Amino acid sequence: MNPKILGIVGIAVLVVVIVAGAYTAVQLAEAQNRPEDLPAGSMVFEDVMDDGSGNPVTVKTVILPAAELPERPSEAGGVLVRQVDNSYFVGTGSISIGIRVVNGETSTAVDHSGPEIEVVTNRDTQFYRDVTKVSFSASESKEQTLQQEVALIEQPKTMPDGANFQAWGEKHGDRVIADIIVYSESK
């Protein structure tokens, strides 16, 4: 056989092997990050920050749900927009929170792309405060998995705007009658 044809066939086989290897690597990476592989109620955060050298770095944080919480997704999850008496209004969808400090005064700006869900509480609603120690600083691995820690508390008189908020209970349209609420302050 002609050496030129052997060279072309060899290059073609090498290209096919490289493409197949790259495809397999991408599929394996995606399989490790699929939400269906995580327990219900897990939270995934991806933060872009400066690694100290001026370069942006993405840090992925997965928080596995606390044992005290139901083993199903929450009926309402997002960011606390406002509180009126025993109703909490939760913004859903893509969320951004801006915290600004001017002359020692802190203001919080909350934006969300999804609908607002009203979460109604009663005397039987259990409240938990998320006390998980989370560091969103750039780490060597750029990925961390943490176990959520929660503390049972009395119903707070007020919660800060921009608090991360989850509620389990009975959903009726855009309203949830809450059995369990977990919140954490945005940092």
C-alpha positions as CSV (number, residue, x, y, z in Angstrom):
1,M,0.0,0.0,0.0
2,N,1.1,3.5,-0.8
3,P,2.8,5.2,2.2
4,K,1.0,8.4,1.5
5,I,-2.4,6.7,1.8
6,L,-1.3,4.9,5.0
7,G,-0.3,8.3,6.4
8,I,-3.7,9.8,5.6
9,V,-5.6,6.8,7.0
10,G,-3.4,7.0,10.2
11,I,-4.2,10.7,10.6
12,A,-7.9,10.1,10.1
13,V,-7.9,7.3,12.7
14,L,-6.0,9.6,15.1
15,V,-8.5,12.4,14.6
16,V,-11.4,10.0,15.2
17,V,-9.8,8.8,18.4
18,I,-9.2,12.3,19.7
19,V,-12.7,13.5,18.9
20,A,-14.2,10.4,20.6
21,G,-12.0,10.9,23.6
22,A,-13.1,14.6,23.9
23,Y,-16.7,13.6,23.5
24,T,-16.4,11.0,26.3
25,A,-14.7,13.4,28.6
26,V,-17.4,16.1,28.1
27,Q,-20.1,13.5,28.8
28,L,-18.4,12.3,32.0
29,A,-18.0,15.8,33.2
30,E,-21.6,16.6,32.6
31,A,-22.7,13.4,34.3
32,Q,-20.9,14.4,37.4
33,N,-22.7,17.8,37.5
34,R,-26.3,16.7,36.7
35,P,-28.8,18.0,39.2
36,E,-30.6,14.6,39.2
37,D,-27.5,13.1,40.8
38,L,-27.9,15.4,43.8
39,P,-30.4,14.8,46.6
40,A,-33.7,16.7,46.4
41,G,-33.3,20.1,48.1
42,S,-29.6,20.5,47.2
43,M,-28.5,24.0,46.3
44,V,-25.8,24.8,43.7
45,F,-24.1,28.1,43.5
46,E,-21.6,29.2,40.9
47,D,-19.8,32.4,41.8
48,V,-17.4,34.3,39.6
49,M,-14.7,36.2,41.6
50,D,-11.2,37.5,41.3
51,D,-8.6,35.0,42.4
52,G,-6.3,37.8,43.6
53,S,-4.4,38.1,40.4
54,G,-7.0,40.0,38.5
55,N,-8.3,36.8,36.7
56,P,-11.9,35.7,37.0
57,V,-12.4,32.3,38.6
58,T,-15.6,30.3,38.9
59,V,-16.2,28.6,42.2
60,K,-18.9,26.0,42.4
61,T,-20.5,25.3,45.8
62,V,-22.9,22.4,46.3
63,I,-24.8,22.4,49.6
64,L,-26.5,19.1,50.5
65,P,-29.8,19.4,52.5
66,A,-29.9,19.1,56.3
67,A,-31.4,15.9,57.7
68,E,-34.1,17.9,59.5
69,L,-35.6,19.0,56.2
70,P,-38.0,17.1,53.9
71,E,-36.5,14.8,51.3
72,R,-38.2,16.6,48.4
73,P,-37.7,19.9,46.6
74,S,-39.2,22.9,48.4
75,E,-42.5,24.3,47.2
76,A,-41.0,27.8,47.2
77,G,-37.4,28.8,47.0
78,G,-35.7,32.0,46.1
79,V,-35.0,35.3,47.7
80,L,-37.1,37.2,50.3
81,V,-38.5,40.3,48.7
82,R,-40.7,41.6,51.5
83,Q,-42.7,40.5,54.6
84,V,-46.2,41.6,55.5
85,D,-47.5,40.2,58.8
86,N,-47.4,36.4,58.5
87,S,-46.8,36.4,54.7
88,Y,-43.4,36.3,53.1
89,F,-43.1,37.1,49.4
90,V,-40.4,35.1,47.7
91,G,-38.8,36.1,44.3
92,T,-38.0,33.2,42.1
93,G,-36.1,32.5,38.9
94,S,-32.7,34.1,38.2
95,I,-31.7,36.1,41.2
96,S,-29.3,38.9,41.9
97,I,-28.7,40.7,45.2
98,G,-26.8,43.9,45.5
99,I,-25.6,45.0,49.0
100,R,-24.4,48.6,49.2
101,V,-22.9,50.4,52.2
102,V,-22.8,54.2,52.1
103,N,-21.7,56.1,55.2
104,G,-22.3,53.0,57.4
105,E,-25.8,52.6,56.0
106,T,-26.5,49.2,54.3
107,S,-29.1,48.9,51.6
108,T,-30.1,45.8,49.7
109,A,-31.4,45.6,46.2
110,V,-33.1,42.4,45.1
111,D,-33.9,41.5,41.5
112,H,-35.5,38.2,40.2
113,S,-36.8,37.0,36.9
114,G,-39.5,34.7,38.0
115,P,-42.9,35.1,39.7
116,E,-43.3,36.1,43.4
117,I,-44.7,33.4,45.6
118,E,-46.5,34.2,48.8
119,V,-45.6,32.0,51.7
120,V,-48.1,32.1,54.5
121,T,-47.3,30.9,58.0
122,N,-49.3,29.8,61.0
123,R,-48.7,28.8,64.6
124,D,-47.6,25.3,63.5
125,T,-44.9,26.5,61.0
126,Q,-41.4,25.5,62.0
127,F,-38.6,28.0,61.3
128,Y,-35.0,27.1,60.8
129,R,-32.1,29.4,60.3
130,D,-29.4,28.1,58.0
131,V,-26.1,28.2,59.9
132,T,-23.9,26.5,57.4
133,K,-20.4,27.9,57.2
134,V,-19.9,28.7,53.6
135,S,-16.8,30.3,52.0
136,F,-17.2,31.5,48.4
137,S,-13.5,32.4,48.1
138,A,-11.6,30.9,45.3
139,S,-10.1,27.6,46.3
140,E,-7.6,25.3,44.7
141,S,-10.3,22.8,43.5
142,K,-12.7,25.6,42.5
143,E,-15.5,23.3,43.8
144,Q,-16.8,22.4,47.2
145,T,-19.5,20.2,48.6
146,L,-20.9,21.1,52.1
147,Q,-23.5,19.6,54.4
148,Q,-26.2,22.1,55.3
149,E,-26.6,22.9,59.0
150,V,-29.8,24.4,60.4
151,A,-31.0,25.6,63.8
152,L,-34.6,25.4,64.9
153,I,-35.7,28.9,66.0
154,E,-38.8,30.8,67.0
155,Q,-40.5,32.8,64.2
156,P,-38.4,35.9,63.7
157,K,-40.2,39.2,63.9
158,T,-38.5,40.3,60.7
159,M,-36.2,38.7,58.2
160,P,-33.7,40.7,56.1
161,D,-34.6,41.6,52.5
162,G,-32.5,39.4,50.2
163,A,-32.5,36.4,52.6
164,N,-32.2,33.0,50.8
165,F,-35.6,31.5,51.5
166,Q,-37.1,28.0,51.2
167,A,-40.5,26.8,52.2
168,W,-42.2,23.3,52.3
169,G,-45.9,22.9,52.7
170,E,-49.1,22.9,50.6
171,K,-49.0,24.8,47.4
172,H,-52.1,26.5,46.0
173,G,-51.3,28.4,42.8
174,D,-48.9,31.2,43.7
175,R,-49.3,30.7,47.5
176,V,-47.8,28.2,49.9
177,I,-49.1,27.4,53.3
178,A,-45.8,26.6,55.0
179,D,-45.0,23.7,57.3
180,I,-41.3,24.4,57.3
181,I,-39.3,27.5,56.4
182,V,-35.5,27.8,56.2
183,Y,-33.7,31.1,55.6
184,S,-30.2,32.4,55.6
185,E,-29.0,36.0,55.3
186,S,-27.3,37.1,52.2
187,K,-23.7,37.9,52.9
